[in-house]
Amino acid sequence: MTVTLKQLLNARVEVNQLNLRWLAGSNIQVDMLRLDQLHPQISGNKWYKLKGHLQQAERLGLSTLLSFGGAWSNHIHALAAAGKHLGFKTIGVIRGERPEKLSATLQDAEAWGMRLHFVSRADYRHKHTPEFQQRLLQQLRLPSDQVLIAPEGGSGDLGISGCEDILAAGNIDARDYQEIWLACGTGATLSGIARSASPDTQVRGVAVLKGADFLRDDIRHYSGGSLNNWVLETDYHCGGYGKVSPELLQTIDEFEQDTGIPLDQVYTGKMVNALKQKQAMLTANNIQRILLVHTGGLQGRRGIQH
């Protein structure tokens, strides 16, 4: 399916009302914003974090986008797909040595025309520095004035600004909800949604990596430091990034049986599991209207061992 940048920029997504067995008998109504339905490959919040970079490349007349990620990166997957469908070159700088067999994510990326370049984990830590990026372009024999470098995950100012459009894509009026929930990796998507939401609507991010307290400072920076309509939950990571627990897998199975909506175990599944565990808190605080943001990432299901 070939799409244009204009079609993706104007895309609208559904909002589904959920009937969950563990909320039966409660006064809590939960809806889900289905960003996973945006496009089969350029899906979820990754599109909103990418689109500003794509528009900037188009304005500057650049035909190549380079970015960073791991072997199962949703961002790398979406970037490669966007390059294929929108007609620009892509380069993925991948953390770690090239394995004998590529992950399914990277197999897709290569098949879609992305040039993969692997760097050691030690070098990868310096991916954000100008010195590393200059050396990288020299190694790849790419003129710096012909390549747009996007941060890992597509974050940064352009990515956050793009995420301000997420609620509008579903024609969401944030004032209709007391809380908006989403999974949180870097804090960029949370920041964009918080910036666009009503001050009276609390945006609750569920961190998917262990030891994520540092993200609060990042979110304060991303959101301008003056927003008070967000909170970060850091106790529902199930052991760390990409880790799963029997409870998490059971929650995902129950959710999919109840709704028919697939979840990934890395991001949205952990958000739903946190919601389930915090039901008593929600009831005690008289929270009755919640919007969940399905941030996509379903391709990553292939990398999780049950």
Secondary structure, 3 states (H helix, E strand, C coil): CCCCHHHHHCCCCCEEEECCHHHCCCCCEEEEEEHHHCCCCCCCHHHHHHHHHHHHHHHHCCCEEEEEECCCCHHHHHHHHHHHHHCCEEEEEEECCCCCCCCHHHHHHHHCCCEEEEECHHHHCCCCCHHHHHHHHHHHCCCHHHEEECCHHHCHHHHHHHHCCHHHHCCCCHHHCCEEEEEECCCHHHHHHHHHCCCCCEEEEEECCCCHHHHHHHHHHHCCCCCCCEEEECCCCCCCCCCCCHHHHHHHHHHHHHHCCCCCCCCHHHHHHHHHHCHHHHHHCCCCEEEEEECCCHHHHHHCCC
